[in-house]
Amino acid sequence: MLELYQMEHCPFCAKVRQVMEELDLDFVSRNMSKGSQKRELLRRLGGKEQVPFLVDTSDQNHVVMLYESNDIINYLRKQYGT
């Protein structure tokens, strides 16, 4: 499963969402607005409250967690591109 932790009006998050849609990927979008208590989850998962943050649990033996929109996009294209 792909989970994207993001904010609606963040241009870096929008860039990642666009690529995910282009690749026709199913994903769960988790909105993490500034000041939200949900941001604690980001800190627990990846160590920072930064978005976008991708969690890919498609391979249970190798869970992938990535920050940085360009790193996420490169990963998605390599992993799921046709």
C-alpha positions as CSV (number, residue, x, y, z in Angstrom):
1,M,0.0,0.0,0.0
2,L,1.2,3.5,-0.8
3,E,0.5,6.2,1.7
4,L,1.3,9.9,0.9
5,Y,1.5,12.2,3.9
6,Q,0.9,15.7,2.5
7,M,-0.7,19.1,2.6
8,E,-3.2,20.1,-0.1
9,H,-1.7,23.4,-1.0
10,C,2.0,22.4,-0.9
11,P,3.5,22.6,-4.4
12,F,6.0,19.8,-3.6
13,C,3.1,17.5,-2.5
14,A,1.1,18.4,-5.6
15,K,4.1,17.4,-7.8
16,V,4.2,14.0,-6.2
17,R,0.4,13.5,-6.4
18,Q,0.5,14.4,-10.1
19,V,3.1,11.7,-10.8
20,M,1.1,9.2,-8.8
21,E,-1.9,9.9,-10.8
22,E,0.1,9.8,-14.1
23,L,1.3,6.3,-13.1
24,D,-2.3,5.4,-12.2
25,L,-1.3,4.3,-8.7
26,D,-3.8,3.6,-5.9
27,F,-2.7,5.4,-2.8
28,V,-4.0,6.8,0.5
29,S,-3.6,10.5,1.0
30,R,-3.1,11.6,4.6
31,N,-3.5,15.4,5.0
32,M,-1.1,16.8,7.6
33,S,-2.0,20.5,8.0
34,K,0.3,22.7,10.0
35,G,-0.3,22.6,13.7
36,S,-2.3,19.4,13.5
37,Q,-1.7,16.8,16.2
38,K,-1.5,14.2,13.4
39,R,2.0,15.6,12.6
40,E,3.3,13.7,15.6
41,L,2.7,10.5,13.5
42,L,5.1,11.9,10.9
43,R,7.7,12.4,13.6
44,R,7.3,8.9,14.9
45,L,7.4,7.3,11.4
46,G,10.3,9.2,9.8
47,G,11.8,11.5,12.4
48,K,10.6,14.8,10.9
49,E,7.3,16.7,10.4
50,Q,8.1,17.3,6.8
51,V,5.8,16.7,3.8
52,P,5.6,15.1,1.4
53,F,6.4,11.8,3.0
54,L,5.8,8.5,1.2
55,V,5.4,5.1,2.9
56,D,5.3,2.1,0.6
57,T,4.4,-1.2,2.4
58,S,3.7,-3.1,-0.9
59,D,6.6,-5.4,0.0
60,Q,6.2,-6.4,3.7
61,N,9.9,-7.5,3.8
62,H,11.1,-4.0,2.6
63,V,9.1,-1.0,3.7
64,V,10.2,2.2,2.0
65,M,9.9,5.6,3.7
66,L,11.0,8.7,1.8
67,Y,11.0,12.5,2.2
68,E,11.8,15.0,-0.6
69,S,9.5,15.2,-3.6
70,N,12.2,14.5,-6.2
71,D,13.4,11.4,-4.3
72,I,9.8,10.2,-4.0
73,I,9.1,10.8,-7.7
74,N,12.3,9.0,-8.8
75,Y,11.4,6.0,-6.6
76,L,7.8,5.8,-7.9
77,R,9.0,6.0,-11.6
78,K,11.6,3.3,-11.0
79,Q,9.4,1.1,-8.9
80,Y,6.0,1.5,-10.7
81,G,6.7,3.1,-14.1
82,T,6.0,1.3,-17.3
